[in-house]
Structure formats: structure tokens, C-alpha cells
Amino acid sequence: MTEFDMITELVNKAGATYEEAHKAYDACGGDMVEATIMLEKGKHTDCGQYDEKIKATAKKSGQRRKECL
């Protein structure tokens, strides 16, 4: 599956725009589950807070991955 296909899946599953899905996908390092959860949570916040939530969630996800390794 290409990156575009993965982002399209996020658009379809989370009801996000391509821009939102791309940001979430990148922020989560390609982790589709984390990106989907992030997008779902983002739907309940205003747009001004959305990018900050993406960054915060991605940072936490990265820290958890490092701890597991």
C-alpha cells in the first residue's frame, strides 16, 4: 500500500480531510491506528487546538515506542 493509499484510508475511516489525514499520518510516523485515534479525537476540538493535539500525541507515541525498544 502506498502512502497515498494509507492517507486515503484515514480519510475514509475517520471522515477527515486529506490535509488532516496527512498531518496525522506524518505525526504518528505512519502508525495507522494512532493516526485514526488522533483524527477521531480531533473531531471533538476546535481547529486551533487540532495541530497542537497532533504534535502532543505524536510526541507521546514516539516516547512509548522508544521505551518498548
C-alpha positions, 0 to 999 in steps of 0.5 A: 500500500502506498502512502497515498493509499494509507492517507486515503484510508484515514480519510475514509475511516475517520471522515477527515480531510486529506490535509488532516489525514496527512498531518496525522499520518506524518505525526504518528510516523505512519502508525495507522491506528494512532493516526485514526485515534488522533483524527477521531479525537480531533473531531471533538476540538476546535481547529486551533487546538487540532495541530497542537493535539497532533504534535502532543500525541505524536510526541507521546507515541514516539516516547512509548515506542522508544521505551518498548525498544 
